[in-house]
Amino acid sequence: MASIIEYGWLYLITHFSDFQLACLGSFFLHESVFFLSGLPFIYLERAGWLSKYKIQTKNNSPAAQEKCVTRLLLYHFGVNLPVMIISYPVFKYMGMRSSLPLPSWNVVLTQIIFYFILEDFVFYWGHRVLHTKWMYKYVHSVHHEYATPFGLTSEYAHPAEILFLGFATIIGPAITGPHLMTLWLWMVLRVLETVEAHCGYHFPWSLSNFLPLYGGADFHDYHHRLLYTKSGNYSSTFTYMDCRFSLMWTKTINVSWKRCLHKHRENWVAGTSVMGIWN
């Protein structure tokens, strides 16, 4: 298996420059994974298939779905692609490489875990800032235009938010200077996670049923249904930041939010003092 991957990677670095792979290759990979994983949820909603697993009974209109796709293409080509090009020298300076040999899976796994932990921390606090009155009104309200999210709404946001929260995704790789293959794997996992969190469906096979502290669609969908001042559920991938900080900082606790977070409490073992605020 490793030899097959190395052979395929050798083909890429032989036929394309480092800049082409890091910028254009990353953009093409992102667009492919994002739309291939997100578009099916539009058709599921329109056709009414698997409706018993849909979290909300309300559906988005075809016009609203088409507006989302149109805006996404504009944002991706107008914001994401230029950012990838501009940030290329930074990643090269920090040590990113695309040459052989490929990193060992131990290195890849360690870096990916670090990226998830750091991204969760940075995203949580950035997301809280976006829910302050001014930031929500002028920036984050764009993302919350869809109270009933579907997969592609995960990246439907104000350009300023794309840059603001995008920092949480790239800070880990910028620090470690990974191999491009690791960066691509991180990007694929991050895209699949955020699409799943916004998909609007909770299936028996959803990761949140099996992976402790994983938020998933049932966790994040609730975030889109509440007023900005009482939304909670600010976490990105895992819910430990919400379990640790949100209830300590929120004066008025919504009962439904506590119920939404209840299943994540059993997996949270930070300490009895924190757990006491649930009682």
C-alpha positions in Angstrom: 0.0 0.0 0.0 2.8 2.4 0.9 4.6 1.8 -2.3 1.4 2.5 -4.3 1.0 5.9 -2.5 4.7 6.7 -3.0 4.4 5.8 -6.7 1.4 8.1 -7.1 3.1 10.9 -5.2 6.2 10.5 -7.3 4.1 11.1 -10.4 2.6 14.3 -8.9 6.0 15.8 -7.9 7.5 14.9 -11.3 4.7 16.5 -13.4 3.8 19.5 -11.2 5.8 22.1 -9.4 5.7 22.5 -5.7 3.7 25.8 -6.1 1.1 24.1 -8.3 0.6 21.2 -5.9 0.5 23.4 -2.8 -1.9 26.0 -4.2 -3.8 24.8 -7.2 -3.7 21.1 -6.1 -4.9 22.0 -2.6 -7.7 24.1 -4.0 -8.8 21.4 -6.5 -8.8 18.8 -3.7 -10.8 21.0 -1.4 -13.4 21.8 -4.0 -13.8 18.2 -5.0 -14.1 16.8 -1.4 -16.4 19.7 -0.3 -18.9 19.6 -3.1 -18.9 15.8 -3.5 -19.6 15.3 0.2 -22.0 18.3 0.5 -24.2 18.2 -2.7 -25.9 14.8 -1.8 -27.6 16.5 1.2 -29.3 18.9 -1.1 -30.8 16.1 -3.1 -31.7 14.2 0.0 -33.6 17.2 1.3 -35.4 17.8 -2.0 -36.4 14.2 -2.6 -37.4 13.6 1.1 -35.2 10.5 1.3 -34.1 9.3 4.7 -36.3 12.0 6.2 -36.7 10.0 9.4 -33.0 10.8 10.2 -33.5 14.6 9.5 -33.0 16.6 12.6 -35.4 19.4 11.6 -38.7 19.0 9.7 -38.2 22.3 7.9 -36.7 22.2 4.4 -34.7 24.9 2.5 -36.2 26.1 -0.7 -34.4 25.3 -4.0 -33.8 29.1 -4.4 -32.1 29.2 -1.0 -29.9 26.2 -1.9 -28.9 27.7 -5.2 -28.1 31.0 -3.5 -25.8 29.1 -1.2 -24.0 27.3 -4.0 -23.5 30.5 -6.1 -22.1 32.4 -3.1 -19.8 29.6 -2.2 -18.2 29.5 -5.7 -17.7 33.3 -5.5 -16.1 33.0 -2.0 -14.0 30.1 -2.9 -12.5 31.6 -6.0 -12.5 35.2 -4.6 -11.2 34.4 -1.1 -10.0 30.9 -0.6 -7.8 30.5 -3.7 -6.0 33.9 -3.2 -5.4 33.1 0.4 -3.8 29.7 -0.6 -1.6 31.5 -3.0 -0.6 34.3 -0.6 0.1 31.9 2.3 2.3 29.6 0.2 5.6 31.4 1.1 4.7 31.3 4.8 4.2 27.5 4.7 7.4 27.0 2.8 9.3 29.2 5.3 7.8 27.1 8.1 9.2 23.9 6.5 6.4 22.5 4.4 7.7 20.1 1.7 6.3 17.9 -1.0 9.4 15.8 -1.8 10.0 12.1 -1.1 10.3 10.3 1.2 6.8 10.5 2.6 6.4 11.0 6.4 5.8 7.9 8.5 2.2 7.3 9.6 3.3 7.9 13.2 4.3 11.4 12.3 1.2 12.0 10.2 -1.1 10.8 13.0 0.6 12.8 15.7 0.4 16.0 13.6 -3.3 15.4 12.7 -4.2 14.9 16.4 -2.3 18.1 17.3 -4.1 20.0 14.5 -7.5 18.8 15.8 -6.8 19.8 19.4 -5.4 23.2 18.5 -8.1 23.9 15.9 -10.8 23.1 18.5 -9.3 25.5 21.0 -8.7 28.4 18.6 -12.1 27.9 16.8 -14.0 27.9 20.0 -12.8 31.2 21.2 -13.0 32.8 17.8 -16.6 31.5 17.4 -17.5 33.0 20.8 -16.1 36.4 19.6 -18.3 36.1 16.4 -21.3 35.8 18.7 -20.8 39.1 20.3 -23.4 41.6 19.2 -21.4 43.7 16.8 -19.6 40.7 15.2 -22.7 38.7 14.9 -24.7 41.6 13.3 -22.1 42.6 10.7 -20.2 39.3 10.1 -21.5 36.0 11.6 -25.1 36.6 10.8 -24.3 35.6 7.2 -23.5 32.1 8.2 -26.7 32.0 10.3 -29.0 32.9 7.4 -29.6 29.1 7.3 -31.4 28.1 10.5 -31.8 24.7 8.9 -28.3 23.9 7.7 -27.4 21.5 5.0 -23.9 20.2 4.1 -22.7 23.1 1.9 -23.8 25.8 4.4 -20.7 24.8 6.4 -18.6 27.2 4.4 -21.3 29.8 3.7 -20.0 32.8 5.6 -18.9 36.4 5.4 -15.4 36.8 3.7 -14.1 38.2 7.0 -15.3 35.1 8.9 -13.7 32.9 6.3 -10.3 34.5 7.1 -11.0 34.8 10.8 -12.0 31.2 11.5 -9.8 29.9 8.7 -6.9 30.9 10.8 -7.9 28.1 13.3 -7.5 25.5 10.5 -4.1 26.6 9.2 -2.4 27.6 12.5 -1.4 24.0 13.3 0.1 23.2 9.9 1.8 26.6 9.9 3.5 25.8 13.2 4.7 22.3 12.3 5.6 22.8 8.6 4.2 19.4 7.5 4.6 17.4 4.4 2.1 18.4 1.8 0.5 14.9 2.0 -0.2 15.5 5.7 -1.7 19.0 4.9 -4.0 17.4 2.3 -5.1 14.7 4.7 -5.9 17.3 7.4 -7.8 19.4 4.9 -9.9 16.4 3.7 -10.7 15.4 7.3 -11.6 18.9 8.3 -13.9 19.4 5.3 -15.7 16.1 5.8 -16.1 17.0 9.5 -17.6 20.4 9.0 -19.9 19.2 6.2 -21.2 16.4 8.4 -21.7 18.8 11.3 -24.0 21.0 9.0 -25.6 18.2 7.1 -28.9 18.3 9.0 -29.1 14.5 9.5 -28.3 12.3 12.4 -27.8 8.7 11.1 -27.3 5.5 13.1 -23.8 5.4 11.7 -22.9 9.1 12.6 -19.6 9.4 14.3 -21.2 11.1 17.3 -22.8 7.8 18.2 -19.4 6.1 18.5 -16.7 8.6 19.1 -16.6 10.2 22.6 -16.9 14.0 22.7 -17.5 14.2 18.9 -20.1 16.9 18.3 -21.6 16.0 14.9 -24.8 17.2 13.3 -27.0 16.7 16.3 -24.8 19.0 18.4 -24.2 21.7 15.9 -27.7 21.8 14.3 -29.0 23.1 17.6 -26.6 26.0 17.4 -28.2 27.2 14.2 -31.7 27.3 15.6 -31.1 29.7 18.6 -30.8 33.4 19.0 -27.2 34.5 18.9 -27.1 35.5 22.5 -28.1 32.1 23.8 -26.8 29.7 21.2 -24.0 27.9 22.9 -22.4 24.9 21.1 -19.4 26.9 19.9 -17.1 23.9 19.5 -15.7 22.9 16.2 -15.1 19.1 16.1 -15.1 17.9 19.7 -17.2 19.3 22.5 -14.7 19.4 25.4 -14.3 23.2 25.1 -18.1 23.7 25.4 -18.2 21.2 28.3 -15.3 23.0 30.0 -16.0 26.7 29.4 -19.5 27.5 28.0 -21.5 26.9 31.0 -19.0 28.7 33.2 -19.3 31.8 31.1 -23.0 31.8 30.3 -25.3 33.4 33.0 -28.6 32.2 31.5 -28.5 28.5 30.6 -31.0 27.3 28.1 -32.6 24.1 29.3 -32.8 22.6 25.8 -29.1 23.3 25.3 -28.2 21.5 28.6 -30.3 18.6 27.3 -28.5 18.7 23.9 -25.1 18.6 25.7 -26.2 15.9 28.3 -24.9 12.9 26.4 -21.4 14.6 26.1 -21.2 15.0 29.8 -20.7 11.3 30.4 -17.5 11.4 28.3 -16.2 14.5 30.0 -13.9 13.8 32.9 -12.3 17.1 33.6 -13.2 17.3 37.3 -16.1 17.3 39.8 -16.0 21.1 40.2 -16.9 21.6 36.5 -19.4 18.8 36.6 -21.2 20.4 39.5 -22.6 23.1 37.4 -24.7 20.6 35.6 -26.6 19.6 38.7 
